[in-house]
Amino acid sequence: MNAPLSPTAARVDADGSGISVEHVTVTYRNGHTALRDATFRIPTGTITALVGVNGSGKSTLFKTIMGFLGASRGTVSLLGLSVAEALKRNVVAYVPQAEEVDWTFPVLVEDVVMMGRYGHMSFLRIPRQADHAAVEAALGRVNMLEFRKRQIGELSGGQRKRVFLARALAQNARVILLDEPFTGVDVKTEDAIIALLKALRDEGRVMLVSTHNLGSVPEFCDRTVLIKGTVLAYGLTSEIFTQANLEQAFGGVLRHFVLDESHAATPGTLGVLTDDERPLVLYKDRPAASGTAGSSEGIG
Ligand SMILES: Nc1ncnc2c1ncn2[C@@H]1O[C@H](COP(=O)(O)OP(=O)(O)OP(=O)(O)O)[C@@H](O)[C@H]1O
């Protein structure tokens, strides 16, 4: 059943200094194996897209990296540490999908962000000046300071995402996992989140971002992991985002528009792939918008 890694994956550098997943298999209690022999490596100082259809194993992978689920085979390491050690040292944070959070729970925005500091506190969890300062700085960075006294349930979808990102920043996480950060977010907020992620990348952090917005991946993700029950391919987005790879990952789910190219200078060079919101434009079988995130190559 295991699809072979694409030749691209074999050529990519093997630096797993950020996230390293080696031959990981995860089986749920009911016997369902959601991930089989998954392998990829991501250096620090990068933003990597995690791309796959519904049910392909993205959340399973996140939960495994966060230590919520155990792998029956294989190993995960974060910044060279085991998952248990990474959790102990507070280096990894998870920004959840909106559906995973109980928004009726009465808690203030600043309290949610303070949760990111728990691992830095003694077991009594009494915040010190440094903790308050970290919360303030994190809220400032996501432009949410004025909402600090609001109940979390009284925020818009985009504001909620920013609060959970602030929690990861207050924690000073070096590895940040983001589950569908752009769902229900307007274009302006999406741009603001992307700008922030790029700044975090340039600080040497590593981010793994699951998204269905294929069109925005080449804009801000220097690397991509394609997943479908296993890792189909991983490496530089500019090399991974080919029509053949995407069709393997998405099967019939992906819509492929063939434009009328009869008037184009070089017919056969332009294609548009989409699964929902943002279409991906391929020019000569490569992302048309690629290159903006590639500047991070060599960082870390
Ligand atoms: N608790 C569970 N017990 C058994 N099987 C599960 C459980 N959670 C998920 N699965 C199955 O594992 C597979 C992968 O699910 P997962 O949630 O990781 O997919 P996903 O890529 O995150 O999907 P989506 O894009 O819809 O969020 C699916 O077939 C799903 O039905």
The ligand as an SDF file (V2000), in Angstrom:
LIG
                    3D

 31 33  0  0  0  0  0  0  0  0999 V2000
   -9.9960    8.6430   16.8840 N   0  0  0  0  0  0  0  0  0  0  0  0
   -9.9690    7.9590   15.7390 C   0  0  0  0  0  0  0  0  0  0  0  0
  -10.1900    6.6390   15.7220 N   0  0  0  0  0  0  0  0  0  0  0  0
  -10.1650    5.9340   14.5720 C   0  0  0  0  0  0  0  0  0  0  0  0
   -9.8970    6.4780   13.3550 N   0  0  0  0  0  0  0  0  0  0  0  0
   -9.6640    7.7890   13.3130 C   0  0  0  0  0  0  0  0  0  0  0  0
   -9.6930    8.6170   14.4900 C   0  0  0  0  0  0  0  0  0  0  0  0
   -9.4250    9.8790   14.1240 N   0  0  0  0  0  0  0  0  0  0  0  0
   -9.2450    9.8590   12.7940 C   0  0  0  0  0  0  0  0  0  0  0  0
   -9.3880    8.6170   12.2870 N   0  0  0  0  0  0  0  0  0  0  0  0
   -9.2490    8.1930   10.8820 C   0  0  0  0  0  0  0  0  0  0  0  0
   -7.8880    8.3540   10.4860 O   0  0  0  0  0  0  0  0  0  0  0  0
   -7.8170    8.8740    9.1560 C   0  0  0  0  0  0  0  0  0  0  0  0
   -7.0330   10.1700    9.1710 C   0  0  0  0  0  0  0  0  0  0  0  0
   -7.7750   11.1450    9.8970 O   0  0  0  0  0  0  0  0  0  0  0  0
   -7.2250   12.5960   10.1770 P   0  0  0  0  0  0  0  0  0  0  0  0
   -8.1710   13.2630   11.1190 O   0  0  0  0  0  0  0  0  0  0  0  0
   -5.8050   12.5120   10.5790 O   0  0  0  0  0  0  0  0  0  0  0  0
   -7.3150   13.2680    8.7120 O   0  0  0  0  0  0  0  0  0  0  0  0
   -7.0900   14.7910    8.2400 P   0  0  0  0  0  0  0  0  0  0  0  0
   -6.1540   14.7290    7.0910 O   0  0  0  0  0  0  0  0  0  0  0  0
   -6.7030   15.6240    9.4100 O   0  0  0  0  0  0  0  0  0  0  0  0
   -8.5330   15.1960    7.7470 O   0  0  0  0  0  0  0  0  0  0  0  0
   -9.2560   16.6450    7.6460 P   0  0  0  0  0  0  0  0  0  0  0  0
   -8.6300   17.3600    6.4790 O   0  0  0  0  0  0  0  0  0  0  0  0
  -10.6920   16.2460    7.3680 O   0  0  0  0  0  0  0  0  0  0  0  0
   -9.0880   17.3470    8.9610 O   0  0  0  0  0  0  0  0  0  0  0  0
   -9.2370    9.0170    8.6770 C   0  0  0  0  0  0  0  0  0  0  0  0
   -9.5570    7.8780    7.9070 O   0  0  0  0  0  0  0  0  0  0  0  0
  -10.0640    9.0650    9.9510 C   0  0  0  0  0  0  0  0  0  0  0  0
  -11.3450    8.5360    9.7290 O   0  0  0  0  0  0  0  0  0  0  0  0
  1  2  1  0
  2  3  1  0
  2  7  2  0
  3  4  2  0
  4  5  1  0
  5  6  2  0
  6  7  1  0
  6 10  1  0
  7  8  1  0
  8  9  2  0
  9 10  1  0
 10 11  1  0
 11 12  1  0
 11 30  1  0
 12 13  1  0
 13 14  1  0
 13 28  1  0
 14 15  1  0
 15 16  1  0
 16 17  2  0
 16 18  1  0
 16 19  1  0
 19 20  1  0
 20 21  2  0
 20 22  1  0
 20 23  1  0
 23 24  1  0
 24 25  2  0
 24 26  1  0
 24 27  1  0
 28 29  1  0
 28 30  1  0
 30 31  1  0
M  END
$$$$
